Amino acid sequence: FATQGTDRKDVFFYQADDDHYVPRALLLDLEPRVLTNLNTELPKLFNPENVFISKEGGGAGNNWAVGYESAEKVHEEIMEMIDREADGSESLEGFVLAHS
């Protein structure tokens, strides 16, 4: 499975109950359109508990101040998601962050 052989799939994936691999990923977005489309097209790929979509919707509209203020309101929920995912790994080495 994820740790057998020399291929360490368990670094970036964990194995679900039905033997498919789920990415160790947190998906965060203040604007719901992209993540909603992703979950519609690939519903079993990501763990639904690791997807955060702002309840207010609408996004930040390319306005840094709006994004900062919105993130301040939800940072506890996001930190809980990060803690949960970090606790589930055997030897956390770091994070890979990609944003646009």
C-alpha positions in Angstrom: 0.0 0.0 0.0 1.2 3.6 0.7 4.4 2.6 2.5 5.3 -0.7 0.7 8.3 -0.7 -1.6 10.7 2.2 -2.2 7.9 4.6 -3.4 6.9 6.7 -0.5 3.3 7.6 -1.5 2.5 8.3 2.2 4.4 11.6 2.1 1.8 13.4 -0.1 -1.1 10.9 0.0 -2.9 8.7 2.5 -4.9 5.6 1.7 -8.6 5.7 2.1 -10.8 2.8 3.2 -11.5 1.8 -0.3 -7.8 1.6 -1.2 -7.7 4.8 -3.3 -5.1 7.5 -2.5 -6.2 10.9 -1.1 -3.9 13.8 -1.4 -2.7 15.3 1.9 -4.0 18.7 0.9 -5.9 21.6 2.3 -7.9 23.6 -0.2 -8.7 27.1 0.9 -10.6 29.8 -1.0 -12.6 32.8 -0.1 -14.4 32.6 -3.5 -16.5 29.4 -3.7 -16.7 28.9 -7.5 -13.4 27.1 -8.2 -13.5 24.7 -5.3 -17.2 23.9 -5.9 -16.4 23.1 -9.5 -13.5 20.9 -8.4 -15.5 19.0 -5.9 -18.3 18.5 -8.5 -15.9 17.2 -11.2 -13.7 15.1 -8.8 -15.9 14.3 -5.8 -13.8 11.5 -4.3 -10.3 13.0 -4.9 -10.0 15.3 -1.9 -11.0 14.8 1.7 -14.2 17.0 2.1 -13.0 17.9 5.7 -9.9 19.5 4.1 -11.8 21.9 1.9 -12.5 25.4 3.2 -14.8 27.7 1.3 -15.7 31.0 2.9 -19.3 31.1 4.1 -19.6 34.7 3.0 -18.6 33.8 -0.6 -17.8 36.5 -3.1 -14.0 36.3 -2.5 -11.7 39.3 -1.9 -12.1 40.8 -5.4 -8.3 41.2 -5.8 -8.3 43.5 -2.7 -5.6 42.5 -0.3 -7.3 44.3 2.7 -10.5 42.5 2.1 -8.7 39.1 2.0 -6.7 39.9 5.1 -9.8 40.9 7.0 -11.8 37.9 5.8 -8.9 35.5 6.8 -8.7 37.1 10.3 -12.3 36.0 10.9 -11.7 32.4 9.9 -8.1 31.8 11.0 -9.0 29.5 13.9 -11.0 27.2 11.7 -8.1 27.1 9.2 -5.5 26.4 11.9 -7.6 23.5 13.2 -7.6 22.0 9.7 -3.8 22.4 9.5 -3.3 20.9 13.0 -5.6 17.9 12.1 -3.7 17.2 9.0 -0.3 17.6 10.7 -1.3 15.3 13.5 -2.2 12.6 11.0 1.3 12.4 9.6 4.0 10.2 11.1 6.9 12.5 10.4 6.0 16.0 9.3 8.8 17.6 7.3 7.2 20.7 6.1 4.4 22.3 4.0 4.1 23.1 0.3 2.1 26.3 -0.3 0.8 27.2 -3.7 -1.4 30.3 -4.2 -2.4 32.8 -6.8 
